[in-house]
Structure formats: structure tokens, C-alpha cells
Amino acid sequence: MKLSPDQGGEWGILGGTFDPVHIGHLTLANQIYVQKELTGVLLVPSIQHPFKKSQCHASFSLRVEMLGLAVEEYDYLVVSEIEAKMDLSGYTLDTVRAFKDRYPQTSFYFIMGIDNLYELQKWHKPDDILREVRILVGSRPPYDKKQLVAFSSDRIEVVPTDLVDVSSSGVRQKIADNIPSEELDKLIPPKVREYIQHRKLYT
């Protein structure tokens, strides 16, 4: 049975388009869950990503289904459709506030990779985000500490995680190139690969 933030505890929030979800997402969520001894991690597919004005390649419902397949064996990795159900803006600040309002008894952390931290200053109201939630940044040591100076915040913590060289755009390209299934299975969960092939997504 899946855990739920309505039971309290400490939860991570990992947002993204997940178009499609890949092993980099799962590695980041799993390793920060273990390192920080979290209760669970919420994976939040964006209904409208502020930095990606063009439409996602797969619909929101398809991305949700792929995420569900990817995390079904983990009771502590939970897919949340909060952005769609509450018609949120897609801004991280609004999503974090929505979770805090809905689950006031739960502590939240926002999870991101080190590459996203470098872009944080371009996000919508980054200072307000840091006031609302602590950020856990996954990075393979050593990382460039100079990149953190701009924030000078005790609200950001770098957590050692493995570096996985994979992106959703790269996965989509490999699918379009029709690479063998066994090669795709190194990048995305096999059940997700089967789902994509059955529905002929990204071709």
C-alpha cells in the first residue's frame, strides 16, 4: 500500500514534466529518500511547466500513467496530480504552498538535481521558495561550491547522489531512432518502455 503525506512525517517533492520518466529521476528520488531518511517522496508531473511553453510530447494523463508504472514497486514513491486537480500555475512556489496547506502536519523538502540549482535564480520568486521550503540538491561529489554562493542560504543542502547521464529529451530521441529495447531498458523502467512501445509514443 502506498504511503501518504496525510499521515505526517517528512516528505520530498520532486517535480518535472516526466516526458518520459527515466532512471535519473528514480535515482535522485530513491537516493535522497535514503540519505535523508524521508517518509516518502512525491513525484509531481507538471500540467504546465513555466520554462517549457511548448506542449509536452505526451499528455498529462499518459505521463501520470508512466510515472505510476515506474514507481509501483516503491510504497514510498507516490505520484501526485495536485497541479492538475487544483489547476495550479506550474510555479514551484504555488505547488509547495498547496502541499503545505493541504497537509499542515507534514514537513516538506523540495528535491532537485544540481543542474536545476544553477537555474534557480531564474525561477519565479526564488527567495520566497527558500522561505517556504528547504531544498535538497542531489549531486555527485565533488560539486562546484561557487554555484551555491549566489544563494548563501542555509535552506539549501547538497546531498551526495549518483550522476545519471540521461534526459527525457535524450530518451525521446533514442525512441525515435528505434534503438533496441534492451538499450532503452538501461534508461527507463522496462514497464514504461513497454507502455511507450504499445502506444507508439515519441515516434
N, C-alpha and C positions, 0 to 999 in steps of 0.2 A: 504494500500500500504506500502511495506517495505521501511524503511529509507535507505539511502546510505551514505557512507563516502565521496563520491564525492561532497556532499552538505556542507562539512566542519563540524565544531563542535569538540567535544571531544568524542573519541571512545575507548572502551576497546577491547582488543584482548584476547580471551580465546582459547587456542589450546589444542589438545588432540587427542587420537585415536577415542574416542567416539564409543566404540565397545562393547556394545551399549551406546548411550547417556542415562543418568539417572537423577533422580531428584537432585542429588548432583550437577551436572553440572548446571542445570537450577537455582537452589537456589543460587549458587555462582554468576552466571551472573546477575540474577534479583536483588539480594540484593546489589551488588556493583554498579549496574546501578542506583539504587535508592539513596544509600548513597552518591555517588559522583556526582549525578545529571549529568550523562553522556548523550550524544546524543543517543548513542546506543552501542551495544556490537557485535563484530564479532566473531562467533564461527568457528574455523578453524580446520577441520579434517586433520590429518597428512597423507600424502601419504606414508611417510617412517619415522617412529619415531626412532631417534638416539638411544634411550635406549631400544627399542624393536625390536631386529634384526629378530625375527621370524615373519612370516606373520601374519597380523591381521586375526581374525576369520571370519570377514565379509569383503567383498571387499570395496574399496573406494566408489564406486557408491552406494552401499547399505547403507553404513554409512552416506553418504550425504543425501540420501532419508529419513533415520530415523531422522536425525537432522532436516530436513525440516518439518517433521510431528511434531516434538517436539516443534518447535518454531513458527509454522504457526499462532498462535493467538497473537503473540507479534510482533508489527511492528518494534520494536527497537532491536530485536534479529535477526541477519542476518547471514546466513551461507555463508562462503566464501570458494571457491575452489582454492584459489590463489596458494597453494603449488603444486597442480596438474597442473593447467593451465600454471604456469611459470616454472614447472619442478625444484622446489626448493629442497634444500638439506634435509629439515626437521629440520634443526637447527633453534632455536628461533631467533637468531641474523639475519639470512638471511630473515626470514619471516617478521620480524619487519622492516628491511630495505626496503623490497619490498613494504610494505604498505606505508611507508613514501615517497618512490619515486613515487608511483602511485598517492597518494593523498597528495601532498605537502601543501595544505591549511588546512589539518586536523591534530589535535593533538591526539596522541595515548598513551594509557596506556596498559601495559601487566598485565593480571589478572592470579592469581594462588592461590591455597589453601596453607595453612601454611605448609602442608606436603611436597609440592614441593619446598618451600623456603629452607627447610633443605637440599635439594639436589642441590641447585643452584650452589654451588661451583664445582660440578662435570659436569656442563653443558659446552657446547662449548663457550669459551671466555665470561665468566660471566661478567667481568669488561666492556667489550665492550657493552654487553646487557644493563648494567646500564647506560652507557653513551648515548645510543641511546633512551632509553625509561624509564619512571618511572614505577615501579612495584607496583600494588595494591594487597595486600595479604589478602585473606579472612580468618578470624579466629574467633572462638568463644572465647570471653574473659573468664578467663584470659589466656594469652599465655605466653610462656617462652621467656622473653626478651633476655635471654642469647643467644638464637639461632640467634638473629639479630646482635650480637656484631661482628661476623666474617666479616660482610659486612660494618659496620659503614658508612652507606650511607644514605644521605637524599633523595635518589632516590627510597627508599622502604617505603611504607606506609601500615600499618596494618589497615584493615577495618573490624569492627565488623560484623560478619555474623553468621548465624546458622550453627551448626555442623550437617551434614547429614551422618550417618554411612552407606554408600553404595559405592560399587566399581563396575566397569564394569565386572571384573573377578567374583565377587560375584553374580552379576546378571546372567552371563552366566551359572554359576554352578546351580543356582536355576531353570533356564530354563531347563537345562539338567536333573534336578531332577524332572521336571514336577510338580512344585508347582502350586496351584490353581491360576487362572487369577486374582482373587481379591487380592491375596497376591502380585503378580507381579505389579499390578497397584499402589502399595504403593512405588515401587522402580523406575518404568519407566512410562512415559505417556501412557495412555491406547491405543492411536493410534499407538504408537511404539510397544507396546505389541502385538496388532492385526497384525501389519506388520510382526513382527518376527514369530508369530504363523502361519500366512498364508504361509510364505516362508520357514517354518521349519528351521529357523536359530538357531544355538547354541545347537542343539540336538544331 
